[in-house]
């Protein structure tokens, strides 16, 4: 009986761990399209591209994790908790952007960084339009 209980607990934790890991991993096709779109608008040199991509992937992953946390938070019925947690998550996103801005500026120019931010927003709008069109 004891071993069955331990096995059940272990299975639950492994399932949660796998689910959490999947939730933190971006869709490979969307990631590839986003990277192509963003880098295509930045006029990166080959050396810049080699340094930029690993950093951009980490940046994107951290932000995606926080965005998904915000989405999950909307399922919580406790509104006070939700408001407090939302503020904390949004602050984490601001902190991530500030930290990475300095790292990006060691590799790319401020004009290229501005182009990156603009391209990210444009890509997001294109994806929203695509999903709206697919639902019809």
Backbone as a ProteinNet text record, in pm:
[ID]
protein_1_A
[PRIMARY]
XXXXXXXXXXXXXXXXXXXXXXXXXXXXXXXXXXXXXXXXXXXXXXXXXXXXXXXXXXXXXXXXXXXXXXXXXXXXXXXXXXXXXXXXXXXXXXXXXXXXXXXXXXXXXXXXXXXXXXXXXXXXXXXXXXXXXXXX
[TERTIARY]
82.9	0	88	189.2	279.5	349.7	396.6	466.8	374.4	249.4	152.5	129.1	120.3	99.2	218.9	340.4	460.7	469.2	432.7	433.6	335.1	220	118.7	168.5	226.1	279.8	389.6	479.8	588.5	533	433.9	373.6	310.1	243.6	181.2	287.7	394.9	500.7	570.5	592.4	654.3	563	432.8	337.1	334.8	333.2	333.9	462.8	575.7	703.8	708.7	659.3	657.3	562.9	446.3	349.8	409.8	473.8	533.9	645.4	721.6	829.9	773.8	667.8	605.2	550.8	496.1	436.9	544.1	666	772.9	845.2	810	876.9	789.9	845.9	767.4	745	641.7	615.3	731.1	795.6	913.8	885.7	770.5	738.7	718.5	648.8	625.4	756.6	837.8	968	1053.3	1059.6	1140.1	1089.4	957.5	898.6	925.5	915.7	939.4	1084.7	1176.1	1318.8	1349.9	1296.7	1320.8	1262.8	1143.1	1078	1156	1189.7	1258.1	1397.9	1476.4	1614.3	1618	1517.2	1510.8	1492.1	1438	1414.4	1525.8	1627.5	1729.7	1860.7	1880.7	2005.7	2128.6	2126.1	2236.7	2350.7	2473	2588.6	2596.6	2676.5	2690.9	2745	2849.9	2897.2	2789.4	2714	2605.9	2501.9	2466.8	2365.8	2408.6	2536.1	2585.5	2576.3	2599.7	2590.4	2446.7	2370.2	2235.2	2138.3	2142.8	2041.7	2032.5	2141.7	2127.3	2069.2	2112	2061.5	1913.1	1875	1735.1	1646.7	1695.5	1617.8	1593.7	1696.5	1679.1	1579.8	1596.1	1506.1	1361.3	1340.9	1206.2	1147.2	1229.6	1181.7	1138.8	1219.4	1184.7	1055.3	1041.3	918	798.2	815.8	706.1	660.3	753.5	719.2	631.2	666.8	588.6	452	448.4	320.2	226.2	279.7	195.8	151.1	234.2	194.9	78.4	82.9	-29.2	-157.4	-144.9	-262.2	-319.4	-233.3	-277.7	-343.1	-292.1	-344.6	-490.7	-529.2	-667.1	-767.8	-720.7	-808.4	-833	-763.4	-776.3	-897.8	-988.9	-1109.7	-1087.8	-974.4	-947.1	-893.7	-979.5	-942.3	-830	-826.5	-718.1	-584.6	-582.9	-460.7	-420	-517	-489.9	-428.4	-483.2	-431	-288	-263.4	-128.6	-28.6	-67.6	21.8	45.1	-58.9	-44.3	60.5	53.5	149.6	291.4	307.7	440.4	493.9	407.5	450	484.8	402.7	431.6	562.4	590.9	718	834.9	816	920.9	948.9	843.3	860.6	938.1	908.1	982	1128.5	1152	1289.1	1366	1300.2	1364	1403.2	1310.2	1338.4	1453	1457.6	1564.9	1699.6	1700.7	1826.1	1878.7	1791.1	1834.5	1867.9	1805.8	1837.2	1985.8	2041.5	2184.8	2269.9	2226.1	2299.3	2289.5	2171.2	2154.6	2243.4	2250.2	2326.7	2477.8	2523	2663.2	2689.9	2581.6	2593.1	2542.7	2432.4	2367.4	2353.2	2323.2	2305.7	2167	2150.2	2018.9	1914.1	1954.4	1860.8	1815.4	1909.3	1873.8	1783.8	1809.3	1724.5	1583.4	1573.4	1441.5	1370.3	1444.2	1386	1337.8	1411.8	1371.5	1238.1	1228.2	1104	986.3	1008.8	902.9	862.6	960.3	931.6	857.8	893.2	822.4	674.8	647.9	509.3	435.9	499.7	438.6	411.3	505.1	487	368.4	359.3	247.6	114.1	105.5	-17.9	-48.5	53.6	33.9	-17.6	35.8	-8.9	-153	-188.8	-326.6	-421.4	-385.1	-467	-477.2	-366.4	-366.1	-459.9	-453.5	-539.6	-686.7	-714.2	-852.3	-902.8	-818.9	-857	-878.1	-795	-807.8	-934.8	-980.8	-1103.1	-1227.8	-1219.7	-1337.4	-1363.8
-119.5	0	126.9	126.5	240	267.8	161.1	178.4	227.7	183.8	232	381.3	422.3	564.2	647.2	599.8	669.9	674.3	564.8	561.8	662.2	673.2	768	910.6	941.5	1075.4	1107.9	1014	1034.2	1058.2	981.4	997.9	1135.4	1182.7	1315.2	1423.3	1415.4	1516	1512.1	1394.1	1384	1442.8	1415.4	1470.3	1621.9	1674.9	1820.5	1878.5	1813.1	1861.7	1863.3	1757.9	1751.9	1857.8	1873.4	1974.6	2114.1	2142.2	2274.6	2298.6	2194.6	2210	2236.8	2164.5	2187.5	2328.3	2379.5	2512.3	2620.3	2589	2688	2682.4	2585.7	2569.8	2629.3	2719.3	2779.7	2682.1	2705.1	2626.6	2648.7	2541.1	2557.7	2632.9	2609.3	2677.6	2827.1	2861.3	3003.2	3070.1	3000.5	3057.2	3085.1	2990.7	3006.6	3125.2	3132.7	3242.4	3377.1	3379.6	3504.7	3548.3	3455.1	3488.5	3540.8	3474.1	3519.7	3659.5	3682.4	3811.7	3922	3894.2	3994.9	4023.4	3920.5	3943.2	4000.9	3968.1	4022.2	4172.5	4227.8	4372.7	4448.2	4375.9	4439.4	4468.8	4416	4434.7	4393.7	4271.7	4220.9	4172.4	4193.8	4134.2	3988.6	3908.2	3767.4	3752.8	3827.5	3816.6	3859.2	3963.2	4005.1	3894.2	3834.5	3728.5	3612.5	3574.7	3462.6	3491.5	3614.4	3650.7	3679.7	3734.9	3779.1	3663.6	3563.1	3457.5	3383.8	3337.2	3268.6	3360.7	3485.9	3582.1	3608.5	3626.4	3653.2	3534.6	3413.6	3295.2	3288.8	3318	3319	3427.7	3545.4	3658.9	3620.6	3564.9	3525.5	3419.1	3322.2	3215.8	3270.5	3360.1	3417.7	3498.1	3577.2	3654.8	3563.6	3460.2	3367.2	3299.3	3261.1	3198	3291.7	3419.2	3516.8	3542.4	3547.9	3569	3452.8	3334.1	3216.7	3215	3265.1	3276.6	3374.6	3483.8	3579	3513.5	3435.3	3367	3269.2	3193.5	3098.9	3170.8	3288.4	3366	3405	3423.9	3464.4	3356.7	3236.4	3126.1	3122.9	3209.3	3211.6	3295.6	3239.4	3313.3	3421.3	3420.5	3517.9	3646.6	3748.2	3870	3948.4	3953.7	4027.2	3959.7	3829.2	3754.6	3777.9	3773.8	3790.7	3927	4031.5	4166.8	4177.4	4127.7	4134	4052	3931.3	3845.2	3901.9	3958.6	4017.8	4129.2	4212.6	4321.7	4266.8	4161.2	4101.4	4042.7	3975.6	3916.1	4025.2	4128.7	4238.8	4308.1	4320	4378.9	4289.8	4158	4065.5	4084.7	4106.3	4126.4	4254.9	4359.7	4485.8	4464.5	4391	4363	4281.8	4183	4100.8	4189.4	4273.8	4361.8	4458	4510.8	4603.7	4532.5	4413.8	4338.2	4300.7	4252.4	4210.7	4328.8	4442.9	4560.6	4589.3	4588.6	4615.1	4508.7	4382.5	4274.3	4287.9	4322.6	4341.4	4454.5	4561.7	4678.2	4653.2	4544.4	4505.4	4439.1	4396.4	4323	4405.5	4476.4	4549.4	4697.1	4778.2	4922.1	4950.5	5071.1	5109.3	5112.8	5145.8	5145.6	5002.4	4909.2	4769.3	4716.8	4760.5	4719.1	4774.3	4900.6	4960.3	4883.7	4844.4	4766.6	4630.6	4571.1	4443.4	4457.2	4559.7	4581.1	4604.4	4684.3	4712.6	4585.3	4507.2	4383.1	4282.6	4276.8	4186.2	4223.9	4351.9	4398.1	4367.9	4393.3	4364.2	4214.1	4131.7	3987	3943.8	4000	3967.6	4001.8	4119.3	4159.9	4067.6	4027.3	3934.8	3799.8	3753.5	3625	3633.6	3744.3	3762.1	3758.9	3829.3	3829.9	3689.8	3618.9	3482.7	3392.1	3400.8	3315.3	3353.9	3482.2	3526	3470.6	3478.2	3427.5	3276.5	3203.6	3057.6	3017.1	3097.9	3064.4	3078.6	3161.6	3182.7	3067.4
0	0	0	84.7	96.1	-35.9	-102.4	-229.5	-339.6	-337.1	-435.8	-416.9	-291.7	-261.8	-308.9	-278.5	-323.5	-475.8	-539.4	-685.9	-743.1	-682.9	-728.2	-711.3	-596.5	-570.9	-671.7	-694.5	-790.1	-930.8	-969.7	-1102.7	-1117.1	-1011.8	-1015.7	-1032.9	-956.4	-966.6	-1101.9	-1154.8	-1287.1	-1394.1	-1382.3	-1478.2	-1470.5	-1351.1	-1333.4	-1389.4	-1364.1	-1414.1	-1565.4	-1627.9	-1773.9	-1828.9	-1766.9	-1811.7	-1799.8	-1688.4	-1668.6	-1769.6	-1797.8	-1894.3	-2033.6	-2071.8	-2201.7	-2211.9	-2103.8	-2105.1	-2120	-2080.3	-2088.5	-2222.4	-2305.5	-2433.9	-2544.5	-2622.7	-2729.8	-2845.5	-2922.3	-3041.8	-3139.2	-3185.6	-3271.7	-3402	-3462.3	-3588.2	-3566.4	-3459.9	-3429.6	-3393.6	-3314.8	-3276.1	-3399.7	-3491.8	-3612	-3694.5	-3711.6	-3789.5	-3722	-3590.5	-3517.6	-3532.1	-3516.3	-3527.7	-3667.5	-3768.6	-3906.6	-3927.9	-3876.5	-3893.9	-3821.3	-3696.2	-3614	-3667.3	-3688.6	-3734.6	-3876.1	-3957.1	-4091.8	-4095.3	-3989.2	-3985.3	-3912.8	-3864.8	-3782	-3854.7	-3972.7	-4048.3	-3965.4	-3918.3	-3836.4	-3924.9	-3879.3	-3943.8	-3897.8	-3965.2	-3927.4	-3783.9	-3746	-3606.4	-3504.9	-3537.7	-3448.7	-3436.1	-3548.3	-3549.3	-3459.8	-3466.8	-3387	-3237.5	-3198	-3056.7	-3015.1	-3107.6	-3077.2	-3054.4	-3140.5	-3135.4	-3002.1	-2943	-2814.1	-2705.7	-2707.4	-2610.1	-2633.6	-2758.7	-2792.3	-2755.2	-2774.8	-2738.1	-2587	-2508.2	-2361.8	-2321.2	-2378.5	-2352.3	-2384.8	-2501.8	-2544.5	-2452.8	-2413.6	-2325.5	-2189.6	-2133.7	-2003.3	-2010.7	-2115.8	-2130.9	-2155.4	-2236.1	-2263.1	-2135	-2051.7	-1924.1	-1840.6	-1835.7	-1758	-1822.6	-1955	-2024.4	-1998.6	-1997.6	-1969.5	-1824.1	-1735.1	-1594.2	-1581	-1657.4	-1656.8	-1706.3	-1811.7	-1866.7	-1764.6	-1699.5	-1597.1	-1480	-1450.5	-1338.3	-1359.5	-1483.7	-1512.8	-1474.1	-1448.2	-1408.9	-1258	-1183.3	-1037.8	-997.5	-917.3	-879.5	-773	-703.7	-598.2	-660.9	-671.1	-744.3	-676.8	-542.8	-476.5	-504.5	-493.8	-523.1	-668.2	-756.1	-898.4	-927.3	-868.1	-890.7	-838.8	-719.4	-661.7	-743.7	-780.7	-858.1	-997.7	-1058	-1191.8	-1188.1	-1085.2	-1072.9	-1058.5	-980.2	-961.9	-1092.6	-1166.6	-1293.4	-1394	-1400.3	-1492.6	-1455.7	-1327.5	-1285.7	-1326	-1314.8	-1359.2	-1507.4	-1585.4	-1729.6	-1757.1	-1684	-1698.6	-1660.9	-1552.5	-1508.5	-1612.6	-1671.8	-1775.5	-1893.2	-1937.3	-2051.1	-2019.9	-1900.2	-1862.6	-1858.8	-1800.9	-1791.1	-1929.7	-2013.8	-2147.1	-2236.8	-2214.7	-2296.5	-2290.4	-2172.4	-2156.5	-2225.5	-2216.3	-2283	-2434.4	-2485.1	-2629.1	-2680.1	-2604.1	-2649	-2651.6	-2594.1	-2605.7	-2740.9	-2807.7	-2934.1	-3052.4	-3031.4	-3140.4	-3103.7	-3203.6	-3181	-3123	-3073	-3020	-3130.8	-3254	-3366.9	-3398.2	-3390.8	-3413.8	-3302.6	-3180.4	-3068.2	-3085.7	-3127	-3152	-3263.8	-3366.4	-3476.4	-3425.6	-3332.1	-3274	-3200.7	-3115.6	-3040.5	-3135.1	-3238.4	-3335.4	-3409.5	-3452	-3524.5	-3436.5	-3308.8	-3217.5	-3209.3	-3199	-3191.6	-3321.7	-3434.9	-3564.2	-3580	-3535.8	-3544	-3458	-3340.7	-3251	-3317.8	-3378.7	-3445.9	-3564.1	-3637.8	-3750.4	-3700.8	-3589.5	-3534.3	-3485.9	-3424.3	-3378.8	-3498.4	-3603.8	-3725.4	-3784.6	-3785.6	-3840.4	-3762	-3628.8	-3546.9	-3561.8	-3574.4	-3598.2	-3729.5	-3832.4	-3965.1	-3962.6	-3889.4	-3881.1	-3807.9	-3712.7	-3638.2	-3723.8	-3826.9	-3913.4	-4001.4
[MASK]
++++++++++++++++++++++++++++++++++++++++++++++++++++++++++++++++++++++++++++++++++++++++++++++++++++++++++++++++++++++++++++++++++++++++

